[in-house]
Amino acid sequence: MRQSFTTRRTDTLDYIQTLLGQLRAMAEAERCDMLTYLIEMAYVEASDIIRGERASRVQQDKRDRAS
């Protein structure tokens, strides 16, 4: 059961990353520098989550300290 969730989650993140790559290319072609940058950051974030280098959620106590 856990492996099925992990596989589905990875597949979903891979799909999101693919779409972000396409959006990044479109934004770059239109010379929308800030939009390209923000999409690139989302692309990198998805990549980090897939590789396990970043948690998919921010811990509640970190959010509370920032406010």
TORFITI-969969 format. One record per atom (N, C-alpha, C): residue number from 1; residue in three letters; atom name; y, z, x. Coordinates in Angstrom, 3 decimals. Example, Ala and Ser with C-alpha at 12.3 -4.5 7.8 and 13.67 -1.06 7.14 Angstrom:
<recs>
{1 ALA N {-5.690 7.800 13.190}};
{1 ALA CA {-4.500 7.800 12.300}};
{1 ALA C {-3.300 7.800 13.200}};
{2 SER N {-2.250 7.080 12.850}};
{2 SER CA {-1.060 7.140 13.670}};
{2 SER C {0.030 7.870 12.900}};
</recs>
This chain:
<recs>
{1 MET N {-1.197 0.000 0.823}};
{1 MET CA {0.000 0.000 0.000}};
{1 MET C {1.260 0.000 0.866}};
{2 ARG N {1.292 0.833 1.884}};
{2 ARG CA {2.458 0.930 2.762}};
{2 ARG C {2.677 -0.368 3.529}};
{3 GLN N {1.583 -1.001 3.960}};
{3 GLN CA {1.701 -2.253 4.705}};
{3 GLN C {2.276 -3.350 3.810}};
{4 SER N {1.900 -3.358 2.539}};
{4 SER CA {2.424 -4.338 1.593}};
{4 SER C {3.936 -4.189 1.452}};
{5 PHE N {4.412 -2.945 1.355}};
{5 PHE CA {5.851 -2.682 1.261}};
{5 PHE C {6.548 -3.159 2.523}};
{6 THR N {5.986 -2.867 3.673}};
{6 THR CA {6.580 -3.256 4.949}};
{6 THR C {6.646 -4.772 5.079}};
{7 THR N {5.565 -5.445 4.687}};
{7 THR CA {5.532 -6.904 4.750}};
{7 THR C {6.565 -7.506 3.814}};
{8 ARG N {6.647 -6.990 2.593}};
{8 ARG CA {7.617 -7.497 1.621}};
{8 ARG C {9.041 -7.264 2.110}};
{9 ARG N {9.273 -6.095 2.674}};
{9 ARG CA {10.605 -5.761 3.181}};
{9 ARG C {10.990 -6.685 4.326}};
{10 THR N {10.065 -6.912 5.243}};
{10 THR CA {10.323 -7.805 6.365}};
{10 THR C {10.575 -9.227 5.881}};
{11 ASP N {9.789 -9.682 4.924}};
{11 ASP CA {9.991 -11.017 4.362}};
{11 ASP C {11.372 -11.137 3.722}};
{12 THR N {11.781 -10.105 3.000}};
{12 THR CA {13.094 -10.117 2.362}};
{12 THR C {14.204 -10.149 3.401}};
{13 LEU N {14.080 -9.326 4.425}};
{13 LEU CA {15.095 -9.307 5.487}};
{13 LEU C {15.133 -10.627 6.249}};
{14 ASP N {13.990 -11.236 6.481}};
{14 ASP CA {13.945 -12.554 7.128}};
{14 ASP C {14.684 -13.588 6.285}};
{15 TYR N {14.474 -13.541 4.974}};
{15 TYR CA {15.136 -14.465 4.065}};
{15 TYR C {16.652 -14.257 4.083}};
{16 ILE N {17.065 -13.001 4.029}};
{16 ILE CA {18.493 -12.681 4.076}};
{16 ILE C {19.098 -13.198 5.369}};
{17 GLN N {18.398 -12.983 6.469}};
{17 GLN CA {18.898 -13.417 7.769}};
{17 GLN C {19.020 -14.947 7.819}};
{18 THR N {18.064 -15.647 7.249}};
{18 THR CA {18.126 -17.106 7.195}};
{18 THR C {19.344 -17.574 6.412}};
{19 LEU N {19.571 -16.958 5.254}};
{19 LEU CA {20.740 -17.322 4.447}};
{19 LEU C {22.044 -17.019 5.183}};
{20 LEU N {22.088 -15.891 5.856}};
{20 LEU CA {23.289 -15.543 6.615}};
{20 LEU C {23.545 -16.557 7.728}};
{21 GLY N {22.488 -17.030 8.367}};
{21 GLY CA {22.639 -18.054 9.403}};
{21 GLY C {23.236 -19.336 8.837}};
{22 GLN N {22.794 -19.715 7.652}};
{22 GLN CA {23.321 -20.906 7.007}};
{22 GLN C {24.783 -20.710 6.594}};
{23 LEU N {25.090 -19.538 6.050}};
{23 LEU CA {26.469 -19.237 5.669}};
{23 LEU C {27.395 -19.211 6.887}};
{24 ARG N {26.888 -18.664 7.976}};
{24 ARG CA {27.680 -18.613 9.210}};
{24 ARG C {28.033 -20.020 9.678}};
{25 ALA N {27.046 -20.922 9.640}};
{25 ALA CA {27.282 -22.309 10.052}};
{25 ALA C {28.313 -22.980 9.140}};
{26 MET N {28.236 -22.708 7.847}};
{26 MET CA {29.192 -23.285 6.897}};
{26 MET C {30.604 -22.754 7.150}};
{27 ALA N {30.719 -21.458 7.356}};
{27 ALA CA {32.031 -20.853 7.614}};
{27 ALA C {32.613 -21.372 8.928}};
{28 GLU N {31.771 -21.525 9.924}};
{28 GLU CA {32.227 -22.034 11.212}};
{28 GLU C {32.703 -23.484 11.090}};
{29 ALA N {31.979 -24.290 10.313}};
{29 ALA CA {32.359 -25.691 10.101}};
{29 ALA C {33.717 -25.791 9.408}};
{30 GLU N {34.030 -24.824 8.580}};
{30 GLU CA {35.320 -24.802 7.874}};
{30 GLU C {36.404 -24.098 8.676}};
{31 ARG N {36.065 -23.661 9.876}};
{31 ARG CA {36.977 -22.966 10.788}};
{31 ARG C {37.571 -21.700 10.177}};
{32 CYS N {36.716 -20.969 9.501}};
{32 CYS CA {37.099 -19.663 8.928}};
{32 CYS C {36.617 -18.586 9.897}};
{33 ASP N {37.431 -18.336 10.906}};
{33 ASP CA {37.009 -17.486 12.014}};
{33 ASP C {36.615 -16.068 11.601}};
{34 MET N {37.427 -15.430 10.782}};
{34 MET CA {37.124 -14.051 10.390}};
{34 MET C {35.875 -13.999 9.531}};
{35 LEU N {35.731 -14.926 8.614}};
{35 LEU CA {34.539 -14.982 7.775}};
{35 LEU C {33.300 -15.247 8.624}};
{36 THR N {33.412 -16.159 9.576}};
{36 THR CA {32.305 -16.436 10.496}};
{36 THR C {31.906 -15.169 11.244}};
{37 TYR N {32.888 -14.436 11.729}};
{37 TYR CA {32.629 -13.200 12.469}};
{37 TYR C {31.914 -12.163 11.599}};
{38 LEU N {32.411 -11.967 10.384}};
{38 LEU CA {31.811 -10.961 9.504}};
{38 LEU C {30.377 -11.331 9.123}};
{39 ILE N {30.141 -12.597 8.860}};
{39 ILE CA {28.784 -13.044 8.543}};
{39 ILE C {27.888 -12.865 9.763}};
{40 GLU N {28.405 -13.153 10.943}};
{40 GLU CA {27.637 -12.955 12.180}};
{40 GLU C {27.254 -11.492 12.356}};
{41 MET N {28.163 -10.578 12.037}};
{41 MET CA {27.846 -9.154 12.141}};
{41 MET C {26.734 -8.773 11.169}};
{42 ALA N {26.761 -9.312 9.970}};
{42 ALA CA {25.691 -9.053 8.999}};
{42 ALA C {24.373 -9.638 9.500}};
{43 TYR N {24.424 -10.812 10.122}};
{43 TYR CA {23.241 -11.454 10.694}};
{43 TYR C {22.627 -10.568 11.787}};
{44 VAL N {23.469 -10.060 12.665}};
{44 VAL CA {23.011 -9.182 13.752}};
{44 VAL C {22.444 -7.887 13.185}};
{45 GLU N {23.091 -7.343 12.174}};
{45 GLU CA {22.607 -6.114 11.530}};
{45 GLU C {21.214 -6.320 10.948}};
{46 ALA N {21.015 -7.431 10.247}};
{46 ALA CA {19.692 -7.742 9.683}};
{46 ALA C {18.657 -7.867 10.796}};
{47 SER N {19.035 -8.500 11.880}};
{47 SER CA {18.130 -8.651 13.022}};
{47 SER C {17.749 -7.293 13.611}};
{48 ASP N {18.733 -6.413 13.752}};
{48 ASP CA {18.470 -5.072 14.284}};
{48 ASP C {17.524 -4.287 13.377}};
{49 ILE N {17.720 -4.399 12.073}};
{49 ILE CA {16.851 -3.689 11.128}};
{49 ILE C {15.433 -4.229 11.222}};
{50 ILE N {15.288 -5.550 11.284}};
{50 ILE CA {13.966 -6.160 11.393}};
{50 ILE C {13.241 -5.674 12.643}};
{51 ARG N {13.956 -5.604 13.749}};
{51 ARG CA {13.346 -5.166 15.015}};
{51 ARG C {13.176 -3.655 15.107}};
{52 GLY N {13.707 -2.934 14.133}};
{52 GLY CA {13.572 -1.481 14.131}};
{52 GLY C {14.562 -0.770 15.021}};
{53 GLU N {15.611 -1.464 15.432}};
{53 GLU CA {16.615 -0.865 16.303}};
{53 GLU C {17.722 -0.158 15.537}};
{54 ARG N {17.740 -0.308 14.232}};
{54 ARG CA {18.770 0.331 13.422}};
{54 ARG C {18.162 0.693 12.079}};
{55 ALA N {18.518 1.844 11.574}};
{55 ALA CA {18.030 2.261 10.254}};
{55 ALA C {18.686 1.401 9.182}};
{56 SER N {17.987 1.196 8.084}};
{56 SER CA {18.549 0.385 7.009}};
{56 SER C {19.539 1.171 6.155}};
{57 ARG N {19.558 2.497 6.298}};
{57 ARG CA {20.487 3.326 5.534}};
{57 ARG C {21.221 4.264 6.487}};
{58 VAL N {22.457 4.522 6.166}};
{58 VAL CA {23.250 5.489 6.917}};
{58 VAL C {22.924 6.858 6.357}};
{59 GLN N {22.711 7.810 7.240}};
{59 GLN CA {22.373 9.159 6.776}};
{59 GLN C {23.543 9.761 6.014}};
{60 GLN N {23.230 10.503 4.971}};
{60 GLN CA {24.250 11.086 4.107}};
{60 GLN C {25.214 11.988 4.892}};
{61 ASP N {24.698 12.780 5.817}};
{61 ASP CA {25.586 13.710 6.528}};
{61 ASP C {26.566 12.977 7.429}};
{62 LYS N {26.205 11.804 7.960}};
{62 LYS CA {27.150 11.025 8.759}};
{62 LYS C {28.277 10.512 7.882}};
{63 ARG N {27.953 10.099 6.661}};
{63 ARG CA {28.984 9.631 5.739}};
{63 ARG C {29.903 10.765 5.342}};
{64 ASP N {29.349 11.946 5.143}};
{64 ASP CA {30.159 13.089 4.719}};
{64 ASP C {31.151 13.480 5.825}};
{65 ARG N {30.738 13.429 7.075}};
{65 ARG CA {31.609 13.791 8.174}};
{65 ARG C {32.748 12.795 8.343}};
{66 ALA N {32.507 11.547 8.015}};
{66 ALA CA {33.524 10.523 8.178}};
{66 ALA C {34.621 10.619 7.119}};
{67 SER N {34.332 11.253 6.001}};
{67 SER CA {35.336 11.320 4.936}};
{67 SER C {36.336 12.411 5.112}};
</recs>
